[in-house]
Amino acid sequence: MWEKEGYIESSGLRLHYLERGRGKPVLLLHGFGETANVWDYLLPYLVGPFRLLALDQRGHGLSDRALEGCYSTLHFVSDIEALVQVLDLKGLTLVGHSMGGRNALVYAALHPQGVERLVVIDYGPELAPEGRRRIVKALRSRGDYFELQQMAQTLMEENPRLDLKRAQEYLLKISKPLEDGRYRWRCDLKLLRAVREGKRVLRDVDLWQFVHRVRCPTLLLRGAESDLLRPEDAQKMAQAMADCRLVEIPHAGHAVPLDNPEATARAIKDFVTT
C-alpha cells in the first residue's frame, strides 16, 4: 500500500498526504467528503515508475479544518501550490475526481508550465441537475453520525455496484469511530452542512474559463453510467480543450474510482506512460 505519509503547511493549515514509489510525480485529489485513502483501490493497478501522492484536501481526512468561508476553489488550489512547492514536484501529472477534478483543472489552467498531464474524472463545467439533486438529497439524508452497518446498506441502495464488503471498507476510509460505537464523517461538518443546504461552496467558479486555458494533454474519464456528467456535456468539454481525450469507464457511475478501480487505474497508467 502506501509507503509513507507526511504533512505540509498551507495558509496556516496542516495538510496530510500519502506517498508511494519513485519516478514522475502523480498527485491524486479525492472528491468531496472523501479522503486520500479512497485511492487505495487503485494502488494494486498503478504499479510503475510513478511517485504517487494522495492529498487529504483541506477540511478532509487528517488535514486541518479551515475557517468558515475558506473552502473556495482558489483556497483548494493554493494548497496544491503549497504541496508542489514544498515537495518540489516537477513534471507533474494531476489526477482529480469530482471536486478534486475541479481543483486539478483550475490548477492546471493557472500553472501551464507546472503540469505535464491532467486527468479529470467525472466532472466538468456542466453537470446534470438531476445528478446534483441526487447527491444533495443523499447528503441530507445521512446525518453527521451513523451506524456502520446501516450506512453500508444505504450506500448499497444508492450505488448498486457496491457489495457489503466494499461499502463497509469505503466507509471506514472516509469516517472515524466514536466511543459510543457510532461513526462520523472524516470531513469538516460545517462544510458538509453548507453543501446540504444548497450553498454554492463547491460551484463558486465558472469552470469554462479555466477549461479553455488548459494547455497540457488531458484525459477526461466519464463513468459510463454516471448521472452527473452526461455524455454530451463530456464531449463538449473535451472538444473545448486544446488536447483532450475522452474515455468512458464501464460499470461505473459518478464514483468512478470506487466502482471500477482496475479500469480507472489502467486508463490513468496508459495515459501517463504514453
C-alpha positions in Angstrom: 0.0 0.0 0.0 1.3 3.5 0.8 4.9 3.6 1.9 4.9 6.8 3.9 2.9 9.8 4.9 3.7 13.4 5.7 2.4 16.9 6.4 2.9 20.3 4.8 1.6 23.7 5.8 -0.6 25.9 3.6 -2.0 29.2 4.7 -1.6 28.2 8.3 -3.3 24.8 7.8 -1.5 21.5 8.3 -2.3 19.2 5.4 -1.8 15.4 5.3 -0.6 13.4 2.3 0.3 9.8 1.5 3.1 8.7 -0.8 4.4 5.6 -2.6 7.1 4.9 -5.2 9.7 6.8 -7.2 9.7 8.5 -10.5 7.5 11.1 -12.1 5.0 12.6 -9.6 1.3 11.8 -9.9 -0.9 13.7 -7.5 -4.3 12.2 -6.7 -7.1 14.5 -5.4 -10.2 12.9 -3.9 -13.8 14.0 -4.2 -16.0 15.9 -1.7 -16.4 14.3 1.7 -13.7 11.7 0.9 -10.0 11.2 2.0 -6.7 10.4 0.4 -7.3 6.7 1.3 -10.1 6.3 -1.3 -7.3 5.9 -3.9 -6.2 2.7 -2.1 -8.4 0.8 -4.5 -6.2 1.9 -7.5 -2.8 1.1 -5.9 -2.6 -2.6 -7.0 -3.1 -1.5 -10.6 -0.9 1.7 -10.6 2.4 -0.1 -10.5 5.1 1.7 -12.4 7.8 4.4 -12.4 5.5 6.8 -10.5 5.8 8.8 -7.4 2.2 8.5 -6.3 0.9 11.2 -3.8 -2.6 11.5 -2.4 -3.6 14.6 -0.6 -6.2 15.0 2.2 -7.6 18.2 0.9 -8.4 21.0 3.4 -11.3 20.1 5.7 -10.9 16.4 4.8 -9.2 13.3 6.3 -6.3 14.1 8.6 -5.9 17.7 7.3 -6.9 20.7 9.3 -10.3 22.3 9.0 -10.4 25.8 7.6 -12.1 28.8 8.9 -15.7 29.2 7.6 -15.6 30.6 4.1 -12.1 29.4 3.3 -13.2 26.5 1.1 -13.3 28.3 -2.3 -11.8 26.7 -5.3 -8.8 29.0 -5.1 -8.3 28.0 -1.5 -8.0 24.4 -2.6 -5.8 25.4 -5.5 -3.5 27.3 -3.1 -3.0 24.0 -1.2 -1.9 22.2 -4.3 0.6 25.1 -4.9 2.0 24.7 -1.5 2.4 20.9 -1.9 4.1 21.3 -5.3 6.5 23.9 -3.9 7.4 22.0 -0.6 7.9 18.7 -2.3 9.5 20.2 -5.5 7.2 18.3 -7.9 8.5 18.6 -11.4 6.8 17.1 -14.5 3.6 16.7 -12.5 0.5 14.7 -13.5 -2.6 15.8 -11.7 -5.5 13.4 -11.2 -8.7 14.6 -9.6 -12.1 13.0 -9.1 -15.3 15.2 -8.8 -14.3 18.1 -6.6 -10.7 17.0 -6.9 -11.1 17.2 -10.7 -12.3 20.7 -10.5 -9.4 21.7 -8.3 -6.9 19.9 -10.6 -8.3 21.5 -13.7 -8.2 25.0 -12.3 -4.6 24.5 -11.0 -3.5 23.2 -14.5 -5.1 26.3 -16.1 -3.3 28.7 -13.7 0.0 26.9 -13.9 0.5 25.8 -17.5 4.2 25.3 -17.0 3.8 23.2 -13.9 1.5 20.4 -15.1 2.7 17.9 -17.6 -0.6 15.9 -17.8 -4.1 16.3 -16.4 -6.8 13.6 -15.6 -10.3 14.8 -14.7 -12.7 12.1 -13.5 -16.4 12.6 -14.0 -16.6 16.4 -13.5 -17.0 19.4 -15.8 -18.4 22.8 -16.2 -21.9 21.5 -17.0 -23.4 18.9 -14.6 -26.8 17.3 -14.9 -29.3 18.9 -12.5 -30.8 15.5 -11.6 -27.4 14.2 -10.7 -26.7 17.2 -8.5 -30.1 16.8 -6.8 -29.5 13.1 -6.1 -26.1 13.8 -4.4 -27.5 16.6 -2.3 -30.5 14.5 -1.3 -28.2 11.7 -0.3 -26.0 14.0 1.8 -29.1 15.4 3.5 -30.4 12.0 4.4 -27.2 10.8 6.0 -26.7 13.0 9.1 -23.4 13.7 10.8 -23.2 10.4 12.7 -24.1 6.9 11.7 -24.1 3.2 12.5 -21.7 1.4 10.1 -23.9 -1.5 9.1 -26.9 0.7 8.5 -24.9 3.3 6.4 -23.3 0.5 4.4 -26.8 -0.7 3.5 -27.7 2.8 2.5 -24.7 3.1 0.2 -25.6 -0.2 -1.4 -29.1 1.1 -2.1 -27.7 4.3 -3.6 -25.0 2.5 -5.6 -25.9 -1.0 -6.7 -22.3 -1.6 -7.9 -21.2 -1.9 -4.3 -21.4 -5.1 -2.2 -21.4 -5.1 1.6 -17.7 -5.6 2.0 -16.8 -2.8 -0.4 -19.4 -0.4 1.1 -18.0 -1.0 4.7 -14.4 -0.7 3.5 -15.2 2.6 1.8 -17.0 4.0 4.9 -14.0 3.1 7.1 -11.8 5.2 4.8 -13.9 8.3 5.0 -15.1 8.2 8.6 -13.8 7.7 12.1 -15.2 5.6 15.0 -16.6 7.2 18.1 -16.5 5.9 21.7 -20.3 5.1 21.6 -19.8 2.7 18.6 -21.1 5.2 16.0 -19.1 6.8 13.3 -18.7 10.4 12.0 -17.6 11.6 8.6 -13.9 12.5 8.4 -14.6 15.9 6.9 -15.5 19.4 8.2 -19.1 19.1 9.3 -19.6 22.9 8.6 -18.6 22.3 5.0 -20.9 19.3 4.8 -23.8 21.2 6.2 -23.2 24.0 3.7 -23.4 21.6 0.8 -26.6 20.0 2.3 -28.2 23.5 2.5 -27.5 24.0 -1.2 -24.9 26.7 -0.8 -22.6 27.1 -3.9 -19.5 26.4 -1.9 -18.4 23.7 -4.4 -19.6 25.6 -7.5 -18.1 29.1 -7.0 -16.3 29.5 -10.3 -17.2 29.5 -14.0 -15.2 26.4 -14.9 -15.5 27.1 -18.7 -13.0 30.0 -18.3 -10.4 27.5 -17.0 -11.3 24.7 -19.4 -10.2 27.0 -22.3 -6.9 27.8 -20.6 -5.6 24.3 -20.0 -2.8 23.5 -22.5 -1.4 20.2 -21.3 -2.6 16.8 -22.6 -5.8 15.9 -20.7 -7.7 12.7 -20.1 -11.4 13.1 -19.2 -12.8 9.9 -17.7 -16.5 9.6 -17.5 -18.4 6.8 -15.7 -20.4 5.1 -18.4 -23.4 5.0 -16.1 -22.9 8.5 -14.5 -25.9 10.6 -13.9 -23.8 13.7 -13.2 -21.6 14.2 -16.2 -23.8 13.5 -19.2 -22.2 12.1 -22.4 -23.0 15.3 -24.4 -21.5 17.5 -21.7 -18.4 15.5 -21.5 -18.0 15.6 -25.3 -18.5 19.4 -25.3 -15.9 19.8 -22.6 -13.3 17.6 -24.4 -13.8 19.5 -27.7 -13.3 22.8 -25.9 -9.9 21.8 -24.6 -6.6 22.1 -26.5 -5.7 18.4 -26.2 -8.2 16.2 -24.5 -9.1 12.6 -24.9 -12.5 11.3 -23.6 -12.7 7.8 -22.2 -15.7 6.1 -20.7 -15.1 3.7 -17.8 -17.6 0.8 -18.0 -19.6 -0.4 -15.0 -19.1 2.9 -13.2 -21.4 5.7 -12.1 -20.1 9.0 -10.8 -17.9 7.2 -8.2 -15.6 6.0 -11.0 -12.5 5.1 -8.9 -14.7 3.2 -6.4 -16.9 1.5 -8.9 -14.2 0.2 -11.3 -10.7 0.9 -9.9 -8.9 -1.5 -12.2 -10.2 0.1 -15.4 -9.7 3.6 -13.9 -6.1 2.8 -13.0 -5.4 1.2 -16.3 -6.7 4.3 -18.2 -4.5 6.6 -16.0 -1.4 4.5 -16.3 -1.8 4.2 -20.1 -2.2 8.0 -20.4 0.8 8.8 -18.2 3.2 6.3 -19.8 2.4 7.0 -23.5 
